[in-house]
Amino acid sequence: MNKNRLEAFSDGVIAIIITIMVLEIKMPHEGTFEALKQVAPAFFSYLLSFIFIGIYWANHHHLLHVVKRVSSGIIWANMNLLFWLSLIPFATSWMGESNFSSTTVACYAILLNLCGIAFTILQKVIIQCNPLSETMKLVLKRQNLKGILSVVSYTLAIPMAYVQPVISGALFVLVSFMWIIPDKNIEKALGEN
């Protein structure tokens, strides 16, 4: 399979995920600013998820730069990631509609954890299936450290949701700051090859 097909399919799925999320925000029935307060939790939930989906899209794009050969393992690891990402609209809507209740925030943290693990699996399969320079292996190893920190943060966010959902939210924001700018070292390492 051509790498471009994998990338185009993934881009399409991610675009649909974002579209579904925004459609889940219910329109207020009154035309006042006061009525917007009713949808504020749903909007903030959407904003958080939009940022995460954008981060996954950008980092997925950068990760696929190292792919020279697409194997069935890469296809299925990518499908695994897309499956977990496709559940984000459900968790986003549930969390926003429940006004960030502890259980919904914990479930959101579990889902983000599964997305992070799936991204790590995809990265490992890509490394196994493609010959990489030592520089690229080092870059991806450093990126894997961010992945481990993300999983630890998401795991902490699960019980913290029952202590104070805001703590979980702070952990989500912390992880997003770690990943919001894709690692330019991948591009630099590709330039050395």
N, CA, C and O of each residue as an XYZ file, in Angstrom:
772
protein
N       0.838     -1.179      0.000
C       0.000      0.000      0.000
C       0.886      1.246      0.000
O       1.952      1.273      0.614
N       0.434      2.233     -0.676
C       1.113      3.511     -0.736
C       0.879      4.282      0.570
O      -0.236      4.307      1.091
N       1.921      4.898      1.082
C       1.823      5.689      2.314
C       0.784      6.796      2.172
O       0.123      7.151      3.148
N       0.632      7.343      0.972
C      -0.325      8.434      0.757
C      -1.765      7.991      0.992
O      -2.582      8.775      1.474
N      -2.082      6.739      0.656
C      -3.436      6.225      0.908
C      -3.708      6.138      2.398
O      -4.793      6.493      2.860
N      -2.721      5.666      3.151
C      -2.862      5.558      4.610
C      -3.067      6.941      5.218
O      -3.916      7.132      6.089
N      -2.286      7.891      4.749
C      -2.367      9.261      5.266
C      -3.716      9.900      4.897
O      -4.343     10.547      5.736
N      -4.158      9.722      3.654
C      -5.427     10.312      3.207
C      -6.606      9.713      3.970
O      -7.516     10.435      4.377
N      -6.591      8.404      4.161
C      -7.666      7.757      4.914
C      -7.704      8.280      6.339
O      -8.772      8.609      6.855
N      -6.541      8.358      6.978
C      -6.460      8.845      8.357
C      -6.945     10.287      8.451
O      -7.688     10.635      9.368
N      -6.525     11.126      7.503
C      -6.961     12.526      7.493
C      -8.483     12.612      7.373
O      -9.113     13.432      8.041
N      -9.068     11.776      6.532
C     -10.519     11.777      6.354
C     -11.250     11.373      7.616
O     -12.242     11.997      7.992
N     -10.766     10.332      8.271
C     -11.403      9.872      9.514
C     -11.311     10.965     10.573
O     -12.288     11.240     11.269
N     -10.156     11.580     10.695
C      -9.973     12.630     11.705
C     -10.876     13.833     11.397
O     -11.430     14.434     12.318
N     -11.028     14.185     10.136
C     -11.924     15.287      9.764
C     -13.366     14.964     10.145
O     -14.093     15.838     10.619
N     -13.778     13.729      9.942
C     -15.133     13.317     10.309
C     -15.313     13.359     11.825
O     -16.368     13.766     12.311
N     -14.303     12.947     12.569
C     -14.371     12.975     14.035
C     -14.620     14.399     14.517
O     -15.476     14.624     15.372
N     -13.876     15.363     13.973
C     -14.046     16.766     14.374
C     -15.445     17.259     14.000
O     -16.075     17.983     14.771
N     -15.924     16.873     12.836
C     -17.255     17.297     12.397
C     -18.328     16.743     13.317
O     -19.253     17.461     13.697
N     -18.213     15.476     13.677
C     -19.199     14.864     14.575
C     -19.199     15.570     15.921
O     -20.258     15.795     16.506
N     -18.011     15.921     16.418
C     -17.936     16.582     17.722
C     -18.685     17.912     17.724
O     -19.437     18.196     18.656
N     -18.488     18.720     16.703
C     -19.139     20.038     16.696
C     -20.649     19.896     16.525
O     -21.405     20.729     17.025
N     -21.092     18.867     15.837
C     -22.534     18.662     15.668
C     -23.213     18.233     16.958
O     -24.431     18.355     17.088
N     -22.441     17.736     17.909
C     -22.994     17.308     19.193
C     -23.315     18.475     20.114
O     -24.029     18.300     21.101
N     -22.800     19.670     19.809
C     -23.103     20.834     20.645
C     -24.511     21.304     20.302
O     -24.797     21.681     19.165
N     -25.376     21.275     21.296
C     -26.780     21.647     21.084
C     -26.922     23.162     21.048
O     -26.311     23.875     21.844
N     -27.724     23.637     20.129
C     -27.965     25.058     19.980
C     -28.925     25.533     21.073
O     -29.917     24.861     21.356
N     -28.637     26.691     21.693
C     -29.597     27.221     22.679
C     -30.903     27.629     21.989
O     -30.915     27.996     20.814
N     -31.985     27.557     22.738
C     -33.291     27.881     22.166
C     -33.589     29.375     22.164
O     -34.422     29.845     21.390
N     -32.912     30.115     23.027
C     -33.100     31.566     23.057
C     -31.929     32.244     22.373
O     -30.829     31.696     22.308
N     -32.176     33.433     21.870
C     -31.135     34.198     21.190
C     -30.479     35.208     22.107
O     -30.360     36.381     21.755
N     -30.048     34.761     23.294
C     -29.411     35.666     24.260
C     -28.049     35.121     24.670
O     -27.761     33.931     24.534
N     -27.218     36.036     25.177
C     -25.914     35.592     25.691
C     -26.091     34.715     26.933
O     -25.284     33.822     27.194
N     -27.131     34.974     27.677
C     -27.418     34.170     28.869
C     -27.648     32.698     28.473
O     -27.245     31.780     29.186
N     -28.298     32.503     27.334
C     -28.574     31.147     26.864
C     -27.292     30.400     26.497
O     -27.246     29.172     26.554
N     -26.251     31.147     26.119
C     -24.975     30.506     25.777
C     -24.327     29.832     26.985
O     -23.546     28.894     26.832
N     -24.653     30.311     28.182
C     -24.096     29.689     29.399
C     -24.482     28.210     29.489
O     -23.734     27.392     30.024
N     -25.641     27.892     28.966
C     -26.111     26.501     29.014
C     -25.220     25.566     28.201
O     -25.056     24.399     28.556
N     -24.648     26.072     27.114
C     -23.811     25.229     26.258
C     -22.321     25.396     26.542
O     -21.491     24.771     25.881
N     -21.974     26.238     27.524
C     -20.559     26.477     27.834
C     -19.807     25.186     28.186
O     -18.706     24.990     27.670
N     -20.340     24.292     29.037
C     -19.598     23.051     29.314
C     -19.377     22.210     28.055
O     -18.297     21.651     27.862
N     -20.390     22.121     27.208
C     -20.252     21.352     25.958
C     -19.202     22.002     25.057
O     -18.420     21.305     24.410
N     -19.183     23.337     25.013
C     -18.208     24.026     24.184
C     -16.791     23.806     24.713
O     -15.880     23.543     23.928
N     -16.588     23.906     26.021
C     -15.246     23.707     26.583
C     -14.777     22.265     26.406
O     -13.596     22.012     26.171
N     -15.704     21.332     26.521
C     -15.380     19.931     26.265
C     -14.956     19.750     24.804
O     -13.979     19.060     24.515
N     -15.699     20.375     23.891
C     -15.362     20.333     22.466
C     -13.999     20.965     22.206
O     -13.192     20.409     21.461
N     -13.735     22.117     22.812
C     -12.467     22.806     22.612
C     -11.292     21.931     23.037
O     -10.298     21.822     22.319
N     -11.413     21.311     24.205
C     -10.357     20.426     24.692
C     -10.138     19.263     23.714
O      -9.000     18.945     23.368
N     -11.213     18.645     23.280
C     -11.102     17.508     22.359
C     -10.592     17.933     20.991
O      -9.825     17.204     20.363
N     -11.011     19.108     20.524
C     -10.525     19.613     19.238
C      -9.009     19.776     19.284
O      -8.309     19.427     18.333
N      -8.512     20.304     20.389
C      -7.059     20.466     20.550
C      -6.376     19.107     20.516
O      -5.364     18.940     19.836
N      -6.921     18.132     21.245
C      -6.314     16.800     21.251
C      -6.337     16.152     19.869
O      -5.340     15.573     19.437
N      -7.459     16.248     19.186
C      -7.540     15.668     17.839
C      -6.531     16.359     16.922
O      -5.858     15.700     16.128
N      -6.426     17.671     17.029
C      -5.448     18.413     16.228
C      -4.024     17.981     16.524
O      -3.203     17.862     15.614
N      -3.732     17.746     17.800
C      -2.393     17.279     18.197
C      -2.122     15.899     17.602
O      -1.045     15.651     17.059
N      -3.094     15.014     17.705
C      -2.909     13.675     17.130
C      -2.715     13.762     15.619
O      -1.860     13.076     15.059
N      -3.510     14.606     14.960
C      -3.383     14.736     13.509
C      -1.987     15.232     13.132
O      -1.345     14.661     12.250
N      -1.517     16.286     13.791
C      -0.207     16.860     13.453
C       0.928     15.874     13.732
O       1.836     15.727     12.914
N       0.879     15.206     14.875
C       1.949     14.269     15.218
C       1.879     12.999     14.369
O       2.912     12.410     14.053
N       0.687     12.581     14.005
C       0.514     11.442     13.100
C       1.144     11.783     11.749
O       1.849     10.966     11.156
N       0.881     12.988     11.277
C       1.450     13.460     10.011
C       2.985     13.426     10.068
O       3.632     12.940      9.140
N       3.556     13.939     11.151
C       5.019     13.937     11.285
C       5.566     12.514     11.399
O       6.608     12.201     10.824
N       4.874     11.663     12.131
C       5.327     10.284     12.286
C       5.336      9.548     10.952
O       6.242      8.759     10.685
N       4.338      9.800     10.114
C       4.278      9.107      8.823
C       5.384      9.545      7.866
O       5.615      8.888      6.851
N       6.068     10.640      8.174
C       7.212     11.046      7.354
C       8.307      9.978      7.343
O       9.045      9.861      6.365
N       8.418      9.200      8.419
C       9.494      8.206      8.496
C       9.134      6.910      7.781
O       9.997      6.055      7.579
N       7.869      6.755      7.398
C       7.418      5.519      6.760
C       7.899      5.469      5.314
O       7.629      6.364      4.513
N       8.613      4.402      5.012
C       9.043      4.169      3.632
C       8.239      3.019      3.029
O       7.998      2.975      1.822
N       7.831      2.093      3.893
C       7.091      0.916      3.463
C       5.934      0.695      4.435
O       6.133      0.637      5.648
N       4.727      0.573      3.892
C       3.543      0.338      4.715
C       3.287     -1.163      4.778
O       3.081     -1.816      3.755
N       3.304     -1.690      5.984
C       3.044     -3.125      6.188
C       1.625     -3.304      6.719
O       0.957     -2.331      7.069
N       1.174     -4.545      6.776
C      -0.149     -4.805      7.355
C      -0.150     -4.448      8.839
O      -1.176     -4.027      9.374
N       0.992     -4.612      9.508
C       1.092     -4.220     10.911
C       0.862     -2.725     11.102
O       0.185     -2.310     12.042
N       1.427     -1.923     10.210
C       1.223     -0.467     10.281
C      -0.240     -0.134     10.023
O      -0.818      0.712     10.705
N      -0.838     -0.798      9.040
C      -2.250     -0.532      8.728
C      -3.117     -0.811      9.952
O      -3.968      0.005     10.307
N      -2.907     -1.965     10.604
C      -3.749     -2.319     11.743
C      -3.430     -1.499     12.982
O      -4.331     -1.207     13.768
N      -2.176     -1.120     13.178
C      -1.838     -0.236     14.297
C      -2.477      1.137     14.077
O      -2.936      1.772     15.026
N      -2.503      1.586     12.830
C      -3.146      2.862     12.501
C      -4.658      2.773     12.717
O      -5.268      3.705     13.241
N      -5.261      1.650     12.312
C      -6.697      1.457     12.529
C      -7.024      1.433     14.017
O      -8.061      1.949     14.433
N      -6.147      0.836     14.819
C      -6.331      0.813     16.263
C      -6.372      2.247     16.804
O      -7.247      2.588     17.601
N      -5.430      3.079     16.372
C      -5.413      4.485     16.802
C      -6.698      5.190     16.364
O      -7.320      5.891     17.162
N      -7.098      5.009     15.106
C      -8.304      5.674     14.609
C      -9.558      5.209     15.345
O     -10.485      5.993     15.548
N      -9.591      3.945     15.743
C     -10.745      3.444     16.508
C     -10.901      4.220     17.803
O     -11.986      4.718     18.102
N      -9.823      4.328     18.576
C      -9.901      5.029     19.865
C     -10.196      6.510     19.660
O     -10.964      7.105     20.416
N      -9.584      7.105     18.636
C      -9.869      8.515     18.355
C     -11.343      8.713     17.974
O     -11.937      9.742     18.297
N     -11.926      7.730     17.290
C     -13.318      7.862     16.853
C     -14.309      7.854     18.022
O     -15.466      8.239     17.854
N     -13.865      7.420     19.193
C     -14.735      7.432     20.376
C     -14.705      8.773     21.107
O     -15.508      9.011     22.009
N     -13.784      9.641     20.721
C     -13.670     10.933     21.403
C     -14.949     11.769     21.288
O     -15.312     12.415     22.271
N     -15.656     11.798     20.148
C     -16.904     12.578     20.125
C     -17.921     12.114     21.173
O     -18.598     12.939     21.786
N     -18.029     10.820     21.376
C     -18.954     10.307     22.393
C     -18.542     10.790     23.780
O     -19.361     11.329     24.525
N     -17.261     10.592     24.126
C     -16.782     10.985     25.455
C     -16.856     12.496     25.646
O     -17.149     12.976     26.741
N     -16.591     13.238     24.581
C     -16.652     14.697     24.633
C     -18.070     15.167     24.932
O     -18.292     16.002     25.808
N     -19.013     14.623     24.197
C     -20.414     14.997     24.380
C     -20.904     14.619     25.773
O     -21.574     15.410     26.436
N     -20.573     13.422     26.209
C     -21.004     12.944     27.531
C     -20.436     13.831     28.628
O     -21.148     14.196     29.564
N     -19.165     14.178     28.520
C     -18.514     15.005     29.534
C     -19.135     16.409     29.546
O     -19.401     16.956     30.616
N     -19.364     16.986     28.378
C     -19.953     18.317     28.315
C     -21.394     18.355     28.790
O     -21.795     19.278     29.499
N     -22.179     17.347     28.398
C     -23.590     17.290     28.803
C     -23.759     17.065     30.302
O     -24.743     17.508     30.895
N     -22.800     16.378     30.910
C     -22.905     16.082     32.350
C     -22.231     17.152     33.198
O     -22.118     17.009     34.415
N     -21.778     18.235     32.543
C     -21.109     19.326     33.244
C     -19.857     18.831     33.971
O     -19.600     19.198     35.118
N     -19.085     17.992     33.279
C     -17.799     17.483     33.764
C     -17.942     16.689     35.069
O     -17.175     16.889     36.011
N     -18.923     15.793     35.113
C     -19.072     14.929     36.297
C     -17.843     14.030     36.419
O     -17.153     13.761     35.435
N     -17.585     13.575     37.630
C     -16.390     12.769     37.911
C     -16.286     11.540     37.021
O     -15.215     11.254     36.485
N     -17.369     10.819     36.858
C     -17.332      9.590     36.065
C     -17.032      9.878     34.601
O     -16.256      9.156     33.975
N     -17.635     10.922     34.051
C     -17.384     11.219     32.642
C     -15.959     11.711     32.418
O     -15.353     11.407     31.390
N     -15.419     12.469     33.371
C     -14.028     12.936     33.259
C     -13.074     11.744     33.365
O     -12.082     11.674     32.640
N     -13.379     10.804     34.273
C     -12.548      9.597     34.409
C     -12.599      8.772     33.120
O     -11.570      8.276     32.662
N     -13.781      8.625     32.540
C     -13.904      7.879     31.271
C     -13.156      8.584     30.145
O     -12.548      7.926     29.301
N     -13.194      9.900     30.125
C     -12.454     10.673     29.127
C     -10.958     10.423     29.307
O     -10.233     10.253     28.327
N     -10.499     10.401     30.554
C      -9.079     10.128     30.830
C      -8.695      8.726     30.372
O      -7.616      8.528     29.812
N      -9.567      7.759     30.607
C      -9.302      6.386     30.157
C      -9.177      6.364     28.628
O      -8.268      5.740     28.082
N     -10.095      7.047     27.951
C     -10.060      7.078     26.486
C      -8.793      7.759     25.977
O      -8.163      7.262     25.043
N      -8.409      8.890     26.576
C      -7.174      9.553     26.161
C      -5.973      8.641     26.395
O      -5.029      8.627     25.605
N      -6.018      7.891     27.476
C      -4.952      6.923     27.768
C      -4.872      5.879     26.654
O      -3.784      5.550     26.182
N      -6.014      5.366     26.244
C      -6.043      4.356     25.174
C      -5.558      4.939     23.846
O      -4.884      4.256     23.075
N      -5.903      6.205     23.581
C      -5.396      6.873     22.370
C      -3.878      7.003     22.429
O      -3.192      6.755     21.438
N      -3.356      7.392     23.589
C      -1.903      7.532     23.756
C      -1.180      6.209     23.578
O      -0.131      6.149     22.938
N      -1.738      5.156     24.141
C      -1.141      3.825     24.002
C      -1.178      3.398     22.532
O      -0.205      2.845     22.020
N      -2.297      3.655     21.861
C      -2.421      3.286     20.445
C      -1.407      4.040     19.582
O      -0.842      3.464     18.652
N      -1.171      5.317     19.877
C      -0.171      6.088     19.129
C       1.215      5.493     19.353
O       2.009      5.383     18.419
N       1.501      5.110     20.595
C       2.794      4.501     20.918
C       2.974      3.176     20.180
O       4.060      2.882     19.681
N       1.911      2.382     20.111
C       1.967      1.112     19.374
C       2.252      1.385     17.897
O       3.092      0.720     17.290
N       1.554      2.362     17.322
C       1.786      2.706     15.913
C       3.240      3.115     15.702
O       3.870      2.695     14.731
N       3.761      3.915     16.588
C       5.151      4.361     16.472
C       6.101      3.169     16.523
O       7.035      3.091     15.724
N       5.878      2.247     17.443
C       6.760      1.073     17.569
C       6.679      0.179     16.329
O       7.700     -0.339     15.876
N       5.483     -0.005     15.779
C       5.328     -0.833     14.584
C       6.027     -0.174     13.395
O       6.666     -0.853     12.592
N       5.906      1.138     13.288
C       6.591      1.851     12.199
C       8.098      1.673     12.325
O       8.780      1.450     11.325
N       8.620      1.767     13.533
C      10.066      1.594     13.761
C      10.500      0.180     13.367
O      11.552     -0.003     12.754
N       9.687     -0.818     13.723
C      10.030     -2.208     13.410
C       9.993     -2.495     11.918
O      10.767     -3.316     11.426
N       9.103     -1.830     11.193
C       8.883     -2.153      9.781
C       9.688     -1.292      8.808
O       9.650     -1.536      7.602
N      10.399     -0.309      9.299
C      11.119      0.605      8.415
C      12.552      0.779      8.893
O      12.795      0.990     10.081
N      13.497      0.690      7.970
C      14.897      0.937      8.350
C      15.081      2.424      8.663
O      14.753      3.288      7.850
N      15.606      2.702      9.846
C      15.774      4.091     10.277
C      17.225      4.358     10.632
O      17.952      3.463     11.065
N      17.632      5.603     10.441
C      18.977      6.001     10.841
C      19.052      6.019     12.372
O      18.027      6.047     13.053
N      20.255      6.004     12.889
C      20.443      6.059     14.342
C      19.889      7.370     14.892
O      19.332      7.401     15.989
N      20.043      8.449     14.132
C      19.512      9.747     14.562
C      18.001      9.676     14.701
O      17.441     10.150     15.690
N      17.333      9.079     13.701
C      15.877      8.981     13.752
C      15.430      8.095     14.910
O      14.447      8.405     15.583
N      16.140      7.003     15.145
C      15.792      6.137     16.269
C      15.879      6.909     17.586
O      15.036      6.743     18.468
N      16.899      7.751     17.710
C      17.071      8.561     18.922
C      15.934      9.574     19.059
O      15.407      9.768     20.154
N      15.558     10.214     17.963
C      14.464     11.188     17.979
C      13.166     10.511     18.419
O      12.442     11.038     19.265
N      12.876      9.347     17.845
C      11.642      8.641     18.188
C      11.678      8.092     19.606
O      10.639      7.981     20.257
N      12.858      7.751     20.082
C      12.989      7.287     21.470
C      12.659      8.428     22.431
O      11.977      8.221     23.435
N      13.148      9.640     22.118
C      12.829     10.810     22.952
C      11.337     11.114     22.900
O      10.731     11.483     23.906
N      10.755     10.956     21.714
C       9.321     11.198     21.588
C       8.538     10.160     22.384
O       7.478     10.463     22.933
N       9.055      8.946     22.445
C       8.410      7.893     23.219
C       8.369      8.261     24.703
O       7.434      7.883     25.409
N       9.374      8.993     25.176
C       9.386      9.439     26.569
C       8.189     10.363     26.836
O       7.559     10.281     27.890
N       7.885     11.237     25.878
C       6.692     12.085     26.011
C       5.432     11.220     26.062
O       4.493     11.517     26.799
N       5.426     10.154     25.274
C       4.286      9.240     25.288
C       4.099      8.579     26.643
O       2.973      8.440     27.122
N       5.197      8.173     27.258
C       5.124      7.556     28.584
C       4.620      8.568     29.614
O       3.778      8.240     30.450
N       5.136      9.798     29.555
C       4.669     10.847     30.471
C       3.177     11.132     30.273
O       2.461     11.411     31.234
N       2.722     11.060     29.035
C       1.301     11.267     28.746
C       0.454     10.178     29.391
O      -0.557     10.462     30.032
N       0.874      8.936     29.215
C       0.121      7.817     29.782
C       0.088      7.912     31.307
O      -0.944      7.648     31.924
N       1.203      8.284     31.909
C       1.239      8.457     33.371
C       0.263      9.565     33.784
O      -0.484      9.403     34.749
N       0.267     10.680     33.064
C      -0.637     11.799     33.387
C      -2.098     11.391     33.232
O      -2.927     11.699     34.089
N      -2.415     10.696     32.132
C      -3.797     10.249     31.933
C      -4.219      9.252     33.010
O      -5.357      9.276     33.478
N      -3.300      8.383     33.394
C      -3.606      7.401     34.437
C      -3.873      8.105     35.762
O      -4.791      7.727     36.489
N      -3.076      9.128     36.083
C      -3.313      9.918     37.305
C      -4.645     10.667     37.227
O      -5.314     10.858     38.243
N      -5.020     11.084     36.037
C      -6.263     11.843     35.866
C      -7.500     11.005     36.176
O      -8.550     11.555     36.508
N      -7.387      9.689     36.072
C      -8.556      8.829     36.327
C      -9.000      8.931     37.790
O     -10.149      9.300     38.038
N      -8.139      8.621     38.771
C      -8.608      8.762     40.157
C      -8.813     10.227     40.570
O      -9.665     10.527     41.407
N      -8.028     11.133     39.977
C      -8.165     12.554     40.318
C      -9.536     13.102     39.923
O     -10.012     14.076     40.506
N     -10.162     12.478     38.937
C     -11.506     12.909     38.529
C     -12.493     12.759     39.680
O     -13.459     13.515     39.774
N     -12.251     11.782     40.556
C     -13.143     11.562     41.700
C     -12.744     12.413     42.903
O     -13.545     12.602     43.819
N     -11.530     12.922     42.909
C     -11.095     13.854     43.948
C     -11.570     15.255     43.572
O     -12.250     15.927     44.347
N     -11.191     15.683     42.353
C     -11.577     16.997     41.836
C     -11.378     16.971     40.318
O     -10.237     16.934     39.858
N     -12.451     16.990     39.537
C     -12.315     16.929     38.080
C     -11.398     18.010     37.490
O     -10.812     17.808     36.426
N     -11.273     19.137     38.165
C     -10.408     20.210     37.663
C      -8.945     19.753     37.633
O      -8.185     20.166     36.757
N      -8.552     18.911     38.578
C      -7.179     18.390     38.584
C      -6.947     17.550     37.328
O      -5.903     17.654     36.684
N      -7.922     16.726     36.992
C      -7.819     15.935     35.756
C      -7.714     16.850     34.550
O      -6.910     16.616     33.647
N      -8.531     17.894     34.542
C      -8.478     18.862     33.448
C      -7.110     19.503     33.324
O      -6.614     19.715     32.218
N      -6.491     19.816     34.471
C      -5.146     20.403     34.456
C      -4.134     19.414     33.874
O      -3.224     19.810     33.146
N      -4.293     18.132     34.196
C      -3.409     17.105     33.634
C      -3.611     16.986     32.130
O      -2.643     16.792     31.394
N      -4.851     17.097     31.658
C      -5.119     17.061     30.216
C      -4.419     18.227     29.515
O      -3.808     18.055     28.461
N      -4.517     19.404     30.112
C      -3.888     20.590     29.528
C      -2.370     20.436     29.527
O      -1.707     20.812     28.561
N      -1.817     19.880     30.615
C      -0.371     19.646     30.694
C       0.099     18.760     29.544
O       1.096     19.060     28.888
N      -0.616     17.680     29.309
C      -0.256     16.770     28.210
C      -0.368     17.486     26.865
O       0.485     17.317     25.994
N      -1.415     18.279     26.702
C      -1.566     18.976     25.414
C      -0.410     19.938     25.179
O       0.031     20.091     24.040
N       0.095     20.593     26.230
C       1.247     21.482     26.064
C       2.506     20.717     25.663
O       3.347     21.234     24.928
N       2.630     19.474     26.156
C       3.803     18.664     25.787
C       3.812     18.328     24.297
O       4.876     18.217     23.689
N       2.625     18.167     23.713
C       2.525     17.656     22.346
C       2.086     18.681     21.313
O       2.110     18.390     20.117
N       1.685     19.870     21.743
C       1.021     20.796     20.807
C       1.907     21.189     19.624
O       1.404     21.435     18.528
N       3.210     21.247     19.839
C       4.114     21.545     18.729
C       4.779     20.233     18.321
O       5.542     19.658     19.098
N       4.496     19.757     17.110
C       5.110     18.499     16.665
C       6.639     18.592     16.694
O       7.217     19.664     16.513
N       7.260     17.466     16.920
C       8.716     17.398     17.038
C       9.375     17.657     15.690
O       9.305     16.822     14.788
N      10.006     18.798     15.555
C      10.688     19.162     14.308
C      11.952     18.322     14.097
O      12.519     18.311     13.005
N      12.390     17.623     15.144
C      13.585     16.792     15.010
C      13.375     15.643     14.032
O      14.336     15.140     13.450
N      12.127     15.225     13.847
C      11.842     14.186     12.846
C      12.225     14.713     11.462
O      12.875     14.018     10.682
N      11.816     15.943     11.170
C      12.132     16.532      9.871
C      13.641     16.709      9.721
O      14.190     16.455      8.649
N      14.313     17.141     10.784
C      15.778     17.311     10.723
C      16.471     15.984     10.480
O      17.386     15.894      9.662
N      16.032     14.949     11.194
C      16.640     13.627     11.031
C      16.390     13.078      9.628
O      17.249     12.397      9.069
N      15.226     13.368      9.058
C      14.941     12.936      7.684
C      15.863     13.645      6.691
O      16.241     13.072      5.669
N      16.218     14.871      6.993
C      17.116     15.623      6.124
C      18.517     15.049      6.094
O      19.261     15.254      5.135
N      18.880     14.317      7.160
C      20.224     13.710      7.213
C      20.320     12.455      6.371
O      21.411     12.057      5.964
N      19.167     11.822      6.105
C      19.182     10.552      5.333
C      19.435     10.786      3.868
O      19.478      9.833      3.089
